[in-house]
Amino acid sequence: MTIQFHTDADGAAVAVYLNDSRDSMLGFDPADAQLVLAARFTIPAPSTAEEVAAALEGIFEQLNVGGELIAAFDYTVDYRAAGHRSLSVGDVVTIGETAFAVARFGFDTIPAAVLTAAMNVAAS
């Protein structure tokens, strides 16, 4: 798997999309996804697959228990202040140009064309 990141001096751009589909808890399905942009922030740019996995797990942890069981990052405070629910199965996190769907265990990589199709479904 080749991972490409849009990075700059400040790190890698992250976007979090909540899936408002009724069946999102069954997993990410581009045919019925209803993705809503919930957050944008920057993290230190990961450079290996292990760092990507750690970044995704960290984001998941922050957007579920940040500020409750662990200290919240600035992006977590903003996310909570906006009234967003916890990150769950079927939601999507992008790091740079690569998208990942929250799965029952870990994350599944989503090809760009699949994510674009899902966003077009949500927009219609």
C-alpha positions as CSV (number, residue, x, y, z in Angstrom):
1,M,0.0,0.0,0.0
2,T,1.4,3.4,-1.0
3,I,0.4,6.2,1.3
4,Q,0.6,9.7,0.0
5,F,0.4,12.7,2.3
6,H,-0.2,16.3,1.7
7,T,2.3,17.8,4.1
8,D,3.7,21.1,4.7
9,A,5.9,22.6,7.4
10,D,3.2,22.2,10.0
11,G,2.4,18.5,9.3
12,A,-0.3,16.4,7.6
13,A,-3.8,17.7,7.0
14,V,-6.6,15.6,8.6
15,A,-10.3,15.7,7.9
16,V,-13.0,13.8,9.8
17,Y,-16.3,12.8,8.2
18,L,-19.1,11.5,10.2
19,N,-21.3,9.0,8.4
20,D,-25.0,9.8,9.1
21,S,-26.3,6.8,7.2
22,R,-28.8,4.7,9.1
23,D,-26.7,1.6,8.5
24,S,-23.3,3.1,9.1
25,M,-22.7,0.9,12.2
26,L,-22.5,-2.0,9.7
27,G,-19.4,-0.5,8.2
28,F,-18.6,2.0,5.5
29,D,-20.7,1.5,2.3
30,P,-20.1,4.1,-0.4
31,A,-23.5,3.3,-1.9
32,D,-25.4,4.7,1.1
33,A,-22.8,6.8,3.0
34,Q,-23.9,10.2,4.2
35,L,-20.7,11.8,5.0
36,V,-20.6,15.1,6.8
37,L,-17.4,17.0,7.4
38,A,-17.0,17.4,11.2
39,A,-13.4,18.5,11.6
40,R,-10.2,19.6,10.0
41,F,-6.9,19.8,11.8
42,T,-3.2,19.1,11.3
43,I,-1.1,16.4,12.9
44,P,2.6,15.6,12.8
45,A,3.1,13.9,9.4
46,P,3.4,10.1,9.7
47,S,6.1,8.6,7.4
48,T,5.6,4.8,7.9
49,A,2.7,2.5,8.0
50,E,3.2,2.0,11.7
51,E,3.1,5.8,12.3
52,V,-0.1,6.0,10.2
53,A,-1.7,3.3,12.3
54,A,-0.7,5.1,15.5
55,A,-2.0,8.4,14.2
56,L,-5.4,6.8,13.3
57,E,-5.7,5.1,16.7
58,G,-4.7,8.4,18.4
59,I,-7.4,10.3,16.5
60,F,-10.0,7.6,17.3
61,E,-9.1,7.8,21.0
62,Q,-9.2,11.6,21.1
63,L,-12.6,11.7,19.4
64,N,-14.0,9.1,21.7
65,V,-12.6,9.7,25.2
66,G,-10.4,12.8,24.8
67,G,-11.2,15.2,27.6
68,E,-12.8,12.5,29.7
69,L,-10.3,9.6,30.2
70,I,-7.3,11.3,28.7
71,A,-6.2,14.9,28.2
72,A,-7.8,16.5,25.2
73,F,-5.9,17.9,22.3
74,D,-7.0,21.3,20.8
75,Y,-8.8,19.6,17.9
76,T,-10.7,17.5,20.4
77,V,-11.9,20.5,22.3
78,D,-13.1,22.1,19.1
79,Y,-14.8,18.9,18.0
80,R,-16.6,18.5,21.3
81,A,-17.6,22.2,21.3
82,A,-19.2,21.7,17.9
83,G,-21.4,19.1,19.4
84,H,-20.2,16.1,17.4
85,R,-20.8,12.5,18.5
86,S,-17.9,10.0,19.0
87,L,-16.1,8.6,16.0
88,S,-17.7,5.3,15.2
89,V,-17.7,2.4,12.7
90,G,-18.5,3.7,9.2
91,D,-17.0,7.2,9.8
92,V,-14.0,8.3,7.7
93,V,-10.7,10.0,8.5
94,T,-8.4,11.3,5.8
95,I,-4.7,12.0,6.4
96,G,-3.3,13.9,3.5
97,E,-4.6,12.3,0.4
98,T,-5.4,8.9,1.9
99,A,-8.8,8.0,3.4
100,F,-9.6,5.4,6.1
101,A,-12.9,4.1,7.2
102,V,-13.4,3.2,10.9
103,A,-13.9,-0.6,10.9
104,R,-15.0,-2.9,13.7
105,F,-11.4,-3.5,14.3
106,G,-9.0,-0.8,13.1
107,F,-9.3,1.0,9.9
108,D,-9.9,0.1,6.2
109,T,-8.2,2.1,3.5
110,I,-10.6,3.7,1.1
111,P,-9.6,4.3,-2.6
112,A,-10.0,7.9,-3.6
113,A,-12.6,7.1,-6.3
114,V,-14.7,5.3,-3.6
115,L,-14.5,8.2,-1.3
116,T,-15.4,10.6,-4.1
117,A,-18.4,8.5,-5.0
118,A,-19.6,8.4,-1.4
119,M,-19.3,12.2,-1.1
120,N,-21.3,12.6,-4.3
121,V,-24.0,10.3,-2.8
122,A,-24.0,12.5,0.4
123,A,-24.3,15.7,-1.7
124,S,-27.3,14.5,-3.7
